[in-house]
Amino acid sequence: MNDTPGWASPGSALSDGQETGVPRPSARIDGGGPAGNWSPTQPPAGQWSPPSPPGHGTPPPAPGWGSRPQGSGWGQQPPAAKPGVIPLRPLGVGEILDGAVSTMRAHWRTVLGVTLTVSVIAQIAIILVQRYLLPEPAVVDRNATGSEALRQAADSMRSSVIYTAPSMLITLIATLFTTSMLTVVISRSVLGRSVTLSEAWGEARPRLLRLLGLTLLLPLMAGGIMAVGVLPGALMGSAAGVGLAVIGFLAALVVIVWLLVRFCLASPALMLERQSVTVSMRRSAKLVRGAWWRTFGILLLTWLLTFIVTLIIAIPFAIIATVVDGHALSALLTGESVEFGWPFLIISGIGDIIVSTITYPLSAGVMALLYVDQRIRREALDLELARAAGLPGYDTGN
């Protein structure tokens, strides 16, 4: 078994009906803790506290299945081992977020090196593309009516797509690099181990092409579903067609959200289990099964946090950039088409770099720790992680 990153292959996961070779307690009989396999050496008479009835407590674990603090009673739940940024047990929402932030603090040099380098390169590329390669935005006459208004609206929409598509592609590639490398950093931080920038790149590089395929596959899948939902109504060209297109859009949106949550753990599964794109998607679907709403809630909360951080940082930089760029400010006041100059692009670009430097590690950390949490809940990955971290009592030879 490889301890970092990867821990265990999916072929040895408990959910696949196979054993990992890591020692585990015997089967539970009441859902409260391990039963049977009690140690032949029991506490002295008069010091043993009987376990609570089923549903009112947890029987003590057998020796060797976690460290019991000195002086704690036998009827108490021993604290979970914490070799790194998270305790090795099922995690709460706050612990997942705290683990992501703790990784940023504990490995700030590596995290900052990854995110800042990628963000700066990506932002410079976006600025150059916007300044030199993109055509001028379409001019819309606000007084136009009828077919002319529809034509101008279509031209404006097409111009917006052309203007934003390169930025979205560059951002997608930047997210690919940061996600791959930060997943390696987080996998080491769970075990309490540091990792340098070169080590993270060396671990992530062999799987970049597969991660790129996965990263492109999910948006293409979402676009295909949306096209199937909207096109029939749009092709009708009538009022009934508009209504059908709206219904198709809403139905497609629901399906897309459901699928994106279902496959949200495919990226960390691909990186840490070193599997193909399709196997990683199946692994994600298996891990999310039965926990879709919880996963959706955690992802929604993470998105809200990143959105708030983006607003707090981006809005002041946008205001400063507009004020400094006199032409952009005058165009906004007069209602003319805005042609952003270098001052606006540079200042707003600095704001975008700061936003990316903060939000990339948070999103990648939550995704990776959510993957770890689901494997702990379903496959007893906490025991495998404890053994990989070298904690006493978890050696396969015991």
C-alpha positions in Angstrom: 0.0 0.0 0.0 1.2 3.5 -0.8 0.6 5.8 2.2 0.8 9.2 0.5 -1.1 10.1 -1.6 -3.5 7.3 -2.3 -3.7 5.4 1.0 -5.6 2.4 -0.5 -6.8 1.4 -3.9 -10.5 1.2 -4.5 -10.2 -2.5 -5.2 -9.4 -3.1 -1.6 -12.2 -0.9 -0.3 -14.8 -2.4 2.0 -17.6 -1.2 -0.2 -16.3 -3.4 -2.9 -16.5 -6.5 -0.7 -12.8 -7.0 -0.2 -10.5 -6.6 2.7 -7.6 -4.2 2.8 -5.4 -6.2 5.0 -5.7 -3.6 7.8 -6.8 -5.0 11.2 -10.4 -4.2 12.0 -12.7 -4.9 14.9 -15.2 -7.7 14.6 -18.7 -7.1 13.3 -20.9 -4.8 15.2 -24.0 -6.3 16.7 -25.9 -3.3 18.0 -24.4 -0.4 16.0 -22.8 1.0 19.1 -19.3 -0.4 18.8 -17.2 -3.5 18.3 -18.5 -6.7 19.9 -16.5 -9.8 20.7 -12.8 -10.1 20.6 -12.5 -8.7 24.1 -8.9 -8.7 25.4 -8.2 -11.6 27.8 -6.7 -9.0 30.1 -9.5 -7.0 31.9 -9.2 -4.1 34.3 -8.8 -5.0 38.0 -12.0 -5.7 40.0 -13.9 -2.7 41.1 -12.5 -0.4 38.3 -14.6 -1.7 35.4 -17.6 0.4 34.3 -20.2 -1.7 32.5 -21.1 -0.4 29.0 -24.4 1.4 28.6 -27.4 -0.4 27.1 -27.7 -0.4 23.4 -28.5 3.0 22.0 -27.3 4.8 25.2 -23.6 4.6 24.8 -20.6 2.9 23.1 -18.8 -0.1 24.6 -15.1 0.3 25.0 -12.9 -0.7 22.1 -10.5 -3.6 22.4 -6.9 -2.7 23.2 -5.0 -1.8 20.0 -7.9 -0.1 18.3 -7.1 3.5 19.2 -5.2 5.1 22.0 -7.0 5.5 25.4 -5.8 8.4 27.4 -4.4 7.6 30.8 -7.0 8.1 33.6 -10.0 7.8 31.3 -12.8 5.4 32.3 -13.5 2.3 30.3 -17.0 3.5 29.6 -15.9 6.7 27.9 -15.4 7.1 24.1 -11.6 7.5 23.5 -10.7 10.7 21.5 -9.9 10.1 17.8 -6.3 10.3 16.8 -5.4 13.5 14.9 -2.0 13.2 13.2 -2.8 16.0 10.9 -5.4 18.7 10.2 -8.4 16.5 10.9 -9.3 13.9 13.5 -9.5 10.3 12.1 -13.2 9.8 12.4 -16.4 10.9 10.6 -16.2 14.7 10.2 -18.8 17.4 10.7 -19.3 20.3 8.3 -17.3 22.7 10.5 -14.4 20.2 10.8 -14.2 19.9 7.0 -14.1 23.7 6.6 -11.6 24.0 9.4 -9.4 21.3 7.9 -9.3 23.1 4.6 -8.3 26.4 6.4 -5.8 24.5 8.7 -4.1 23.1 5.6 -3.7 26.6 4.2 -2.1 27.7 7.5 0.1 24.7 8.1 1.4 24.5 4.5 1.1 28.1 3.5 4.4 28.2 1.6 3.4 25.4 -0.7 -0.3 26.4 -1.0 0.7 30.0 -1.7 3.3 28.9 -4.2 0.8 26.8 -6.1 -2.1 29.2 -6.1 -0.2 32.5 -6.5 1.9 31.1 -9.4 -1.1 29.7 -11.3 -3.3 32.7 -10.6 -0.7 35.2 -11.8 0.0 33.3 -15.0 -3.7 32.7 -15.7 -4.6 36.4 -15.0 -1.8 37.7 -17.3 -3.1 35.4 -20.0 -6.7 36.6 -19.6 -5.6 40.3 -19.7 -3.6 39.8 -22.9 -6.4 37.9 -24.5 -8.9 40.5 -23.6 -6.7 43.3 -24.7 -5.3 42.0 -28.0 -7.2 39.0 -29.3 -10.9 39.6 -28.6 -13.1 41.7 -31.0 -14.9 44.8 -29.9 -18.2 44.2 -28.0 -21.3 44.6 -30.1 -23.0 48.0 -29.9 -26.7 47.8 -28.9 -29.1 50.5 -29.8 -31.5 50.9 -26.9 -34.2 52.5 -29.1 -34.3 49.6 -31.6 -37.6 47.7 -31.8 -39.0 44.6 -33.5 -36.7 42.4 -35.5 -33.8 44.8 -35.3 -33.9 44.6 -31.5 -33.9 40.8 -31.7 -31.0 40.9 -34.1 -29.0 43.2 -31.8 -29.8 41.1 -28.8 -28.5 38.0 -30.6 -25.4 39.8 -31.6 -24.8 41.0 -28.1 -25.3 37.5 -26.7 -22.8 36.1 -29.2 -20.3 38.8 -28.4 -20.6 38.1 -24.7 -20.0 34.4 -25.3 -16.9 35.1 -27.4 -15.7 37.6 -24.8 -16.1 35.2 -21.8 -15.2 31.9 -23.4 -11.4 32.4 -23.4 -11.4 33.5 -19.8 -13.5 30.5 -18.8 -11.1 28.2 -20.6 -8.0 29.7 -19.0 -9.7 29.6 -15.6 -10.6 25.9 -16.2 -7.0 25.1 -16.9 -5.8 27.1 -13.8 -8.3 25.2 -11.7 -7.0 21.9 -13.1 -3.4 22.6 -12.0 -4.4 24.0 -8.6 -6.8 21.2 -7.8 -4.3 18.5 -8.7 -1.4 19.9 -6.7 -3.5 21.0 -3.7 -5.1 17.6 -3.5 -1.7 16.1 -3.0 -0.9 18.8 -0.3 -4.1 18.0 1.6 -3.6 14.2 1.4 -0.2 14.8 3.1 -1.6 17.2 5.7 -4.2 14.6 6.8 -1.2 12.5 7.8 0.6 15.4 9.4 3.3 15.4 6.8 4.7 18.4 4.9 5.2 18.5 1.1 7.2 20.9 -1.0 6.1 22.5 -4.2 8.3 20.3 -6.3 7.0 17.1 -4.5 3.4 18.2 -5.1 4.1 18.8 -8.8 5.9 15.4 -9.1 2.9 13.6 -7.6 0.3 15.5 -9.6 2.0 15.6 -13.0 1.4 11.9 -14.1 -2.4 12.3 -13.6 -2.9 15.7 -15.2 -4.1 14.4 -18.6 -6.7 12.2 -16.9 -7.8 15.0 -14.7 -8.1 17.2 -17.8 -10.3 14.6 -19.4 -12.6 14.5 -16.3 -12.6 18.3 -16.1 -13.7 18.7 -19.7 -16.1 15.7 -19.6 -18.4 17.1 -16.9 -19.1 20.5 -18.6 -19.6 18.8 -21.9 -22.1 16.4 -20.2 -23.9 19.3 -18.6 -24.0 21.2 -22.0 -25.4 18.2 -23.8 -28.2 17.7 -21.1 -29.1 21.4 -21.3 -29.2 21.3 -25.1 -31.6 18.3 -25.0 -33.8 20.2 -22.6 -33.9 23.5 -24.3 -33.6 22.9 -28.0 -37.0 21.2 -28.7 -38.9 24.3 -27.4 -36.5 26.8 -28.9 -36.9 25.2 -32.4 -40.7 25.6 -32.2 -40.5 29.4 -32.4 -43.8 30.1 -30.8 -45.2 31.0 -27.4 -45.8 27.3 -26.6 -42.2 26.7 -27.6 -40.9 29.3 -25.2 -42.9 27.7 -22.4 -41.6 24.3 -23.4 -38.0 25.7 -23.5 -38.4 27.1 -20.0 -39.7 23.8 -18.6 -36.9 21.9 -20.4 -34.3 24.3 -19.0 -35.5 23.8 -15.4 -35.7 20.0 -15.8 -32.2 20.0 -17.4 -30.9 22.2 -14.6 -32.1 19.8 -11.9 -30.5 16.8 -13.7 -27.2 18.7 -14.1 -27.1 19.6 -10.4 -27.9 16.1 -9.4 -25.1 14.7 -11.7 -22.5 17.2 -10.7 -23.0 16.5 -7.0 -23.0 12.8 -7.8 -19.6 13.1 -9.5 -18.1 15.8 -7.4 -15.7 13.4 -5.6 -14.3 12.0 -8.9 -11.3 14.5 -9.0 -9.9 13.5 -5.5 -10.7 9.9 -6.3 -8.7 10.1 -9.5 -5.8 11.8 -7.9 -5.5 9.8 -4.7 -6.6 6.3 -6.0 -4.8 6.8 -9.4 -7.6 5.4 -11.4 -9.1 6.2 -14.8 -11.8 8.8 -15.5 -14.7 6.3 -15.7 -13.5 4.4 -12.6 -13.2 7.6 -10.7 -16.7 8.7 -11.6 -18.0 5.3 -10.5 -16.1 5.7 -7.2 -17.6 9.1 -6.7 -21.1 7.9 -7.4 -20.6 5.0 -4.8 -19.3 7.4 -2.1 -22.1 10.0 -2.6 -24.9 7.4 -2.7 -27.1 7.8 0.3 -25.4 11.2 1.2 -26.4 13.3 -1.8 -28.2 16.0 0.2 -25.4 16.3 2.8 -22.9 16.6 0.0 -25.0 19.1 -1.8 -25.3 21.2 1.4 -21.6 21.2 2.0 -20.8 22.2 -1.6 -23.5 24.9 -1.5 -22.0 26.3 1.8 -18.5 26.3 0.3 -19.8 28.1 -2.8 -21.5 30.7 -0.7 -18.3 31.3 1.3 -16.2 31.7 -1.8 -18.9 34.0 -3.4 -18.8 36.2 -0.3 -15.0 36.3 -0.3 -15.1 37.2 -4.0 -17.5 40.1 -3.4 -15.6 41.4 -0.5 -12.4 41.6 -2.4 -13.5 42.1 -6.1 -15.9 44.9 -5.6 -13.4 47.4 -4.0 -10.8 46.6 -6.7 -13.4 47.0 -9.4 -14.4 50.4 -8.0 -10.8 51.5 -7.8 -10.1 50.3 -11.3 -13.1 52.1 -12.7 -12.2 55.4 -11.0 -8.5 55.2 -12.0 -9.5 54.3 -15.6 -11.1 57.6 -16.6 -12.4 56.4 -19.9 -14.2 53.4 -18.4 -15.8 55.7 -15.8 -17.0 58.2 -18.4 -18.4 55.4 -20.6 -20.4 54.0 -17.7 -21.8 57.4 -16.9 -22.8 58.2 -20.4 -24.1 54.7 -21.2 -21.7 54.1 -24.1 -20.0 50.8 -24.8 -17.1 50.3 -22.3 -13.6 49.8 -23.6 -11.4 49.0 -20.7 -7.9 50.4 -20.6 -4.7 49.1 -19.1 -5.3 50.7 -15.6 -8.7 48.9 -15.3 -7.4 45.5 -16.5 -4.3 45.6 -14.2 -6.1 46.7 -11.0 -9.0 44.3 -11.5 -6.6 41.6 -12.4 -4.8 42.1 -9.1 -8.1 41.7 -7.3 -8.8 38.5 -9.2 -5.4 37.1 -8.3 -6.1 37.7 -4.6 -9.5 36.1 -4.9 -8.1 33.0 -6.6 -5.3 32.7 -4.1 -7.9 32.4 -1.3 -10.7 30.5 -2.9 -8.7 27.8 -4.8 -7.3 26.2 -1.6 -10.6 26.5 0.2 -12.6 24.7 -2.6 -9.9 22.1 -3.3 -9.6 21.4 0.5 -13.3 21.0 1.1 -13.5 18.6 -1.9 -10.6 16.5 -0.8 -11.7 16.3 2.8 -15.3 15.5 1.8 -13.8 12.6 -0.1 -11.8 11.5 2.9 -14.9 11.8 5.2 -17.1 9.7 2.9 -14.4 6.9 2.8 -14.1 7.0 6.6 -17.8 6.6 6.9 -18.1 3.8 4.3 -14.8 2.1 4.2 -13.1 2.6 7.6 -10.4 4.7 5.9 -9.5 6.2 9.3 -7.8 2.9 10.2 -5.8 2.9 7.0 -4.8 6.6 7.5 -3.8 5.9 11.1 -1.6 3.0 9.9 -0.1 5.2 7.1 0.6 7.9 9.7 2.5 5.4 11.8 0.2 5.6 14.9 0.8 2.9 17.5 -1.6 0.0 17.5 -2.5 0.1 13.8 0.3 -2.0 12.3 -0.8 -4.9 10.1 1.4 -7.2 12.1 -0.7 -6.7 15.3 
